[in-house]
Amino acid sequence: MDEARLPTHVELFALQPRISLEDYASASAFTARHRALAEQVDRLRTRDEAGRPRHPALAVWPEWVGAPLELLGHVQRVHRHTTVRGALRRVARAEWWDVWRTWKEFHPPTMVECLHATLASRVHRVMHETFSAIARDFGLWVVAGSAFLPDNRLLTQGPEFEPRGARIFNTSHTFSPEGVRVATARKVNLLPSSEDTLRLSPGRPEDLTLVATPFGRLGTLLGYDGAARPRTSKEPWFVPCAQYLDAWRAQVVAHPSAHPGAWDERSLDEGLLGQLPALRHVRYTVTAQLSGELFDQRFEAPSLIVERTSEGATRVLARAEPSRADEVLHALVPACPA
């Protein structure tokens, strides 16, 4: 890129939607919900005299935002259930023929993995079509939260998807302003007593990726991957992923997250906020949290946009407050040098 055209600033957005079962009643309902959030982002952008966006922008959606897409077409069947596992069992009964075909092909060890693999093609298509279009139509760099997906047998960057197997990963995609998927990240550290019960498989540190953008090198960490240390003594495989990205010279870290259960402010010190002063290259972190309730899952943690200053201190640029409504955090900051 011509040095004279390098951006001087970037606009960072963390989206905190309040989750609702009705958002997953259909693909069109999901898409409309998140395009409405993108329209809020668009209204907040700084513009020139001609009305064009003055700076590039990064918009981060929360972790797990695509996971309930497995309920597409089944909302009326599951709306009386009180647990995620109960809802998934009901969906599995309704999808029994396709679930059986998946089991016959891949022989996954549990029904949950079998169901994830069975529904992966429709989940991937809705996620890709929704967030690729948002990135393209609104001219955004988009980190599209996450969904539960196996490997794709098809070597394509588009919406087509065929599961290669039944190992399921918490997966996040990044889209360029042209609507092209430019990166995929998998969660490395699974949250104890939560994601392990969903029968997810951990990614590898080498699955973490960096994307060169006009405003700096962008990496993605999902949820617990932003933690500095394991929560329990039974996680010898824990990987300090923020240190990995910093060693790879990441400058902006997108952090889609979903914190189930009661929120404790001490968690901030154990996450990216507490680690940032010790990192050498990461300058900004954008944490987008899911909020609200779905079955037996409650999400309360605040979204944050944080800067590491030239003196090595941390400065919170924006923070969500407890609310029963959606929140969109916004910060206009200097771009990172190439």
C-alpha positions in Angstrom: 0.0 0.0 0.0 1.2 3.5 -0.9 2.6 5.1 2.3 0.7 8.3 1.6 -2.5 6.4 1.6 -1.9 4.5 4.9 -4.7 5.3 7.4 -3.8 7.4 10.3 -6.6 6.0 12.5 -8.9 3.0 12.9 -12.3 2.8 14.4 -12.7 -0.2 16.8 -16.2 -1.6 17.6 -17.1 -4.3 20.1 -20.7 -5.5 19.7 -22.6 -6.9 22.7 -25.9 -8.3 21.5 -28.4 -9.5 24.1 -29.1 -13.1 23.0 -32.7 -14.2 22.3 -34.1 -17.5 21.2 -36.2 -15.7 18.6 -33.0 -14.6 16.8 -32.5 -18.2 15.7 -36.0 -19.0 14.5 -34.8 -18.7 10.9 -31.8 -17.7 8.8 -33.5 -14.4 7.9 -34.2 -13.6 11.5 -30.5 -14.1 12.4 -29.3 -12.1 9.5 -31.7 -9.2 10.1 -30.7 -9.1 13.8 -27.0 -8.7 13.0 -27.5 -6.4 10.1 -29.3 -4.1 12.5 -26.3 -4.1 14.8 -24.1 -3.4 11.8 -26.3 -0.4 11.0 -25.6 0.9 14.5 -21.9 0.6 13.7 -22.4 2.4 10.4 -24.1 5.4 12.1 -21.2 5.8 14.5 -18.5 5.9 11.9 -16.6 9.1 11.2 -17.2 10.5 7.7 -15.7 13.0 5.3 -17.4 15.8 3.5 -18.8 13.5 0.9 -20.3 11.2 3.5 -17.7 8.4 3.0 -16.1 6.6 6.0 -12.9 8.5 6.9 -11.1 5.5 8.5 -11.0 1.8 8.3 -13.1 0.0 10.9 -13.0 -3.3 12.8 -16.2 -4.8 14.2 -16.0 -7.8 16.6 -19.0 -10.0 17.4 -19.1 -12.2 20.5 -18.1 -15.8 20.9 -20.9 -18.5 20.5 -23.1 -16.1 18.6 -23.5 -18.7 15.8 -23.8 -21.8 18.0 -27.6 -21.6 18.5 -28.0 -21.6 14.7 -28.2 -25.4 15.3 -31.8 -24.6 16.5 -32.9 -23.2 13.1 -36.3 -24.6 12.3 -36.7 -26.0 15.8 -37.4 -22.9 18.0 -41.0 -23.9 18.6 -39.9 -27.4 19.6 -37.3 -26.3 22.1 -38.7 -23.1 23.6 -40.0 -24.9 26.7 -36.7 -26.6 27.5 -34.7 -25.2 30.4 -31.2 -26.6 29.5 -29.0 -26.5 26.4 -28.5 -30.3 26.5 -32.3 -30.8 26.7 -32.8 -28.6 23.7 -30.1 -30.4 21.7 -31.6 -33.7 22.5 -35.0 -32.5 21.1 -33.3 -31.3 17.9 -31.5 -34.6 17.5 -34.8 -36.5 17.7 -36.3 -34.2 15.1 -33.2 -34.6 12.8 -32.9 -38.3 13.5 -32.5 -39.4 9.9 -29.6 -37.0 9.1 -28.1 -37.7 12.5 -28.1 -41.4 11.8 -26.4 -40.8 8.4 -23.7 -38.7 10.1 -23.1 -41.5 12.7 -22.9 -44.1 9.9 -20.3 -42.1 8.1 -18.1 -40.8 11.0 -19.0 -42.9 14.1 -18.6 -40.0 16.5 -18.3 -41.1 20.2 -21.4 -39.1 21.4 -24.7 -37.8 20.1 -23.7 -34.2 20.7 -20.7 -34.4 18.4 -22.9 -36.3 15.9 -25.5 -33.5 16.0 -22.9 -30.7 15.6 -21.5 -32.4 12.5 -25.0 -33.0 11.1 -25.9 -29.4 11.3 -22.6 -27.9 10.4 -23.3 -27.2 6.8 -26.4 -25.0 7.5 -24.7 -23.3 10.4 -21.6 -22.4 8.3 -23.7 -21.2 5.4 -25.8 -18.8 7.5 -22.7 -17.5 9.4 -20.8 -17.0 6.1 -23.6 -15.4 4.2 -24.6 -13.1 7.0 -21.2 -11.8 8.0 -19.6 -11.8 4.5 -22.5 -9.5 3.4 -22.2 -7.3 6.5 -18.4 -6.8 5.8 -19.0 -6.0 2.2 -22.1 -3.9 2.4 -20.8 -1.8 5.4 -17.1 -1.7 4.4 -15.9 -3.4 7.6 -13.3 -5.7 8.8 -15.5 -8.3 10.7 -14.5 -10.9 13.2 -17.7 -12.9 13.2 -17.9 -14.3 16.7 -17.9 -18.1 16.6 -19.8 -21.3 15.9 -19.2 -25.0 16.5 -17.8 -26.5 13.3 -15.7 -29.5 12.1 -13.2 -29.4 9.3 -14.6 -28.5 5.9 -13.9 -31.2 3.3 -14.4 -28.5 0.6 -11.3 -26.4 0.1 -13.3 -23.2 -0.4 -13.6 -19.7 1.2 -17.3 -19.6 0.4 -20.5 -20.7 2.1 -20.3 -24.3 0.8 -19.5 -26.8 3.5 -19.2 -30.6 3.9 -17.9 -32.0 7.3 -14.6 -33.9 7.0 -15.3 -35.6 10.3 -17.0 -35.2 13.7 -14.2 -33.5 15.7 -15.9 -30.1 16.5 -14.0 -26.9 17.1 -15.1 -23.5 18.4 -14.4 -21.6 15.2 -14.2 -17.9 14.3 -13.9 -16.4 10.8 -12.6 -13.0 9.8 -13.9 -11.1 6.7 -12.3 -8.3 4.8 -14.3 -5.2 3.7 -14.7 -7.0 0.3 -16.6 -9.8 2.0 -13.8 -12.3 1.6 -13.0 -14.7 4.4 -9.3 -14.0 5.1 -8.7 -16.0 8.4 -10.1 -18.8 10.6 -9.2 -19.2 14.2 -10.0 -22.1 16.5 -10.2 -22.0 20.3 -7.3 -23.6 21.9 -8.2 -23.7 25.6 -11.7 -25.0 26.3 -13.6 -23.6 29.3 -13.7 -26.3 32.1 -17.2 -27.6 33.0 -18.7 -25.7 30.0 -17.3 -26.4 26.6 -16.1 -29.9 27.5 -19.7 -30.9 28.1 -20.5 -29.6 24.6 -18.0 -32.2 23.3 -15.8 -29.7 21.6 -12.2 -30.4 20.6 -9.3 -28.0 21.3 -7.5 -26.3 18.5 -3.8 -26.0 18.3 -1.7 -22.9 18.9 -0.6 -23.1 15.3 -4.2 -22.6 14.3 -4.0 -19.0 15.6 -3.6 -16.7 12.6 -2.5 -13.1 11.9 -4.1 -10.9 9.1 -2.3 -7.9 7.6 -4.7 -5.0 7.6 -4.2 -1.3 6.8 -4.4 -0.5 10.5 -2.0 -3.3 11.8 -1.5 -7.0 12.2 -4.8 -8.5 13.5 -5.1 -11.7 15.5 -8.1 -13.4 17.1 -8.4 -15.1 20.5 -11.6 -16.8 21.5 -12.9 -16.5 25.1 -10.7 -18.4 27.5 -7.7 -18.1 25.1 -7.4 -14.6 26.4 -6.6 -15.9 29.9 -3.1 -15.6 31.4 -3.2 -18.9 33.3 -5.5 -21.9 33.7 -8.5 -21.8 36.1 -7.8 -25.2 37.6 -4.9 -27.5 38.4 -6.2 -30.1 36.0 -5.3 -28.2 32.8 -1.6 -29.1 32.0 -2.3 -28.5 28.3 -3.2 -24.8 28.9 -1.6 -22.5 26.3 -1.1 -18.7 27.0 -2.3 -17.7 23.6 -2.0 -14.0 24.0 1.8 -14.5 24.4 1.8 -16.5 21.2 0.1 -13.7 19.2 2.4 -11.1 20.8 5.5 -13.2 19.8 4.1 -13.2 16.3 4.0 -9.4 16.5 0.2 -9.0 16.5 -0.8 -5.4 17.1 -4.6 -5.6 17.4 -6.3 -8.6 19.1 -10.0 -9.3 18.5 -11.4 -11.2 21.4 -14.9 -12.6 20.9 -16.0 -13.9 24.2 -19.0 -15.4 26.1 -18.6 -15.7 29.9 -21.3 -18.1 31.2 -22.3 -17.8 34.9 -21.8 -15.0 37.4 -19.3 -12.3 36.5 -16.4 -11.4 38.9 -14.3 -8.3 38.2 -11.2 -10.2 39.2 -11.6 -12.0 35.9 -10.4 -8.9 34.2 -7.0 -9.1 35.8 -6.7 -12.7 34.7 -7.5 -11.9 31.1 -6.2 -9.6 28.4 -6.6 -6.5 30.5 -4.2 -7.9 33.1 -1.7 -9.2 30.5 -1.5 -6.2 28.2 1.2 -4.2 30.1 3.6 -7.2 29.7 3.0 -7.6 26.0 5.5 -6.0 23.6 3.6 -5.6 20.3 -0.2 -5.8 21.0 -1.5 -2.3 21.3 -5.3 -2.7 21.3 -7.7 -5.4 22.4 -11.3 -5.5 21.4 -13.4 -7.8 23.7 -17.0 -8.5 22.5 -19.1 -10.3 25.1 -22.4 -12.1 24.7 -25.1 -10.9 27.1 -28.5 -12.2 28.3 -29.8 -15.7 28.9 -30.4 -18.8 26.8 -31.8 -21.9 28.5 -29.5 -22.5 31.5 -26.8 -20.2 30.3 -26.5 -16.6 31.6 -23.9 -14.1 30.2 -23.0 -11.0 32.2 -19.4 -10.0 31.5 -18.8 -6.5 30.0 -17.3 -5.8 26.6 -14.1 -3.7 26.5 -11.9 -1.8 24.2 -8.4 -1.4 25.7 -5.2 0.3 24.7 -1.6 -0.3 25.9 -0.1 3.2 26.1 3.4 4.2 25.1 4.3 4.1 28.8 3.2 0.4 29.0 0.1 1.1 31.0 -3.5 0.0 30.1 -6.3 2.4 29.3 -9.9 1.3 29.0 -11.2 3.3 26.0 -14.8 1.9 26.2 -16.7 -0.4 28.5 -20.2 -1.8 28.4 -22.4 -1.3 31.4 -25.0 -3.7 32.7 -28.0 -3.3 30.4 -31.1 -5.2 29.1 -30.4 -3.8 25.6 -27.7 -4.3 22.9 -24.5 -2.3 23.3 -22.1 -1.2 20.6 -18.8 0.1 21.9 -16.8 2.5 19.7 -13.2 3.9 19.9 -11.3 6.0 17.4 -7.6 5.3 17.8 -4.3 5.9 15.9 -3.5 3.1 13.5 -0.6 0.8 14.3 2.6 1.4 12.3 3.5 -1.1 9.6 
